[in-house]
Amino acid sequence: MVVNRLAGGTTPGRNSGRAIRARNPNSHPATIANVDTRPSSPDEAPSGASSDAGNAATTTEIEAMFDRLAPRYDLMNTLVSGFQERRWRRRVVELAGLEPGMAAVDVATGTGKVAEGLADRVGVFGRVVGVDVSTAMLERARRSNADRVELEFVSGDAMALPLESGAYDAATVAFGMRNLPDYERGFAEMLRVLRPGGRVVCAETARPRSPLGRLAWLWFERIVPMLGRLSSMPDAYRYLVASARAYPDPRTVAEIMTQAGFVDVRWTGLTLGIVTIHTGRRPAGDGS
Ligand SMILES: C[S@@+](CC[C@H](N)C(=O)[O-])C[C@H]1O[C@@H](n2cnc3c(N)ncnc32)[C@H](O)[C@@H]1O
């Protein structure tokens, strides 16, 4: 069942009680026709073009962009989010529902901020693994967490997580999903590594629907590219806006999660709907 509210979760989505429709196979990124999505040089970010199935850029292009972005990433993130990102990440950690001694994975962990929050929850008898493709982002994550025994950062692709199946109580992804070439596969990989009954949490930038939210989005579309110019990486911030604009709406994301095998899929908006957090569970007892 897809439900469109997290807390309480009483409002059934339009799809509740019936099978979720299969997504349009024609929407695969390979069919983004007549759009040259490649960066014109290795030092330029991809365009951000995406379909409802995935980002059109290759993982190699995305990795190169985040490697270049890494030294400025945390500061720029704080500015771009209007100082909201901590609150968003805290919510992701809360929704993962972890307890001391549990195990979690944070996919597309970046500089490891969500992973740190998860590690605080599971404590020294638990285990948290942060996975990312960008060496430069991972270096930062490792450097600031060198003394934490319960927290480990590994290099790996979200499309084929280098992790054992059925071993984790929660899997999170914060502002990483929209970079993946195949969203459903990204969710399916998270499902695979979760134990039956384990929880997934996905936070992503979304286009708000309310009038106030649309105003906030205008701010995002205008201010973020300006901040990007200050950062000397304007192309990366153009990518940020373009990829956020192209990311599927919350209902479609919920459908993708359901297709990937999750149940109890719900979502909620934060900060006037500029960020959406989806949650779901691997079915209990599927044991596969
Ligand atoms: C916008 S950052 C988000 C980082 C972090 N989760 C946060 O909340 O700040 C996106 C991250 O996704 C990573 N990423 C992109 N594609 C990936 C892939 N296929 N597999 C693993 N990580 C990926 C990037 O390297 C980058 O660190």
The ligand as a Tripos MOL2 file, in Angstrom:
@<TRIPOS>MOLECULE
LIG
   27    29     1     0     0
SMALL
NO_CHARGES

@<TRIPOS>ATOM
      1 C1         24.1980   15.2720   -2.8760 C.3       1 LIG1
      2 S1         25.3850   14.1220   -2.2450 S.3       1 LIG1
      3 C2         24.5890   13.5620   -0.7570 C.3       1 LIG1
      4 C3         25.5640   13.1080    0.2840 C.3       1 LIG1
      5 C4         24.9930   12.7930    1.6650 C.3       1 LIG1
      6 N1         24.0670   11.6810    1.6260 N.3       1 LIG1
      7 C5         24.3490   13.9940    2.2840 C.2       1 LIG1
      8 O1         23.2300   13.8710    2.7950 O.co2     1 LIG1
      9 O2         24.9650   15.0530    2.2980 O.co2     1 LIG1
     10 C6         25.1730   12.7490   -3.3330 C.3       1 LIG1
     11 C7         26.1820   11.6450   -3.1080 C.3       1 LIG1
     12 O3         25.7980   10.5360   -3.9000 O.3       1 LIG1
     13 C8         26.9670    9.8790   -4.3270 C.3       1 LIG1
     14 N2         26.6370    9.0110   -5.4500 N.ar      1 LIG1
     15 C9         26.1880    9.3760   -6.6530 C.ar      1 LIG1
     16 N3         25.9780    8.3000   -7.4190 N.ar      1 LIG1
     17 C10        26.2980    7.2160   -6.6670 C.ar      1 LIG1
     18 C11        26.2870    5.8170   -6.9010 C.ar      1 LIG1
     19 N4         25.9050    5.3030   -8.0690 N.pl3     1 LIG1
     20 N5         26.6580    5.0010   -5.8990 N.ar      1 LIG1
     21 C12        27.0470    5.4850   -4.7000 C.ar      1 LIG1
     22 N6         27.0960    6.8020   -4.4310 N.ar      1 LIG1
     23 C13        26.7140    7.6650   -5.3980 C.ar      1 LIG1
     24 C14        27.8890   11.0390   -4.6780 C.3       1 LIG1
     25 O4         29.2340   10.6510   -4.7860 O.3       1 LIG1
     26 C15        27.6150   12.0020   -3.5330 C.3       1 LIG1
     27 O5         28.4890   11.8050   -2.4640 O.3       1 LIG1
@<TRIPOS>BOND
     1     1     2 1
     2     2     3 1
     3     2    10 1
     4     3     4 1
     5     4     5 1
     6     5     6 1
     7     5     7 1
     8     7     8 2
     9     7     9 1
    10    10    11 1
    11    11    12 1
    12    11    26 1
    13    12    13 1
    14    13    14 1
    15    13    24 1
    16    14    15 ar
    17    14    23 ar
    18    15    16 ar
    19    16    17 ar
    20    17    18 ar
    21    17    23 ar
    22    18    19 1
    23    18    20 ar
    24    20    21 ar
    25    21    22 ar
    26    22    23 ar
    27    24    25 1
    28    24    26 1
    29    26    27 1
@<TRIPOS>SUBSTRUCTURE
     1 LIG1         1 GROUP 0 **** ****
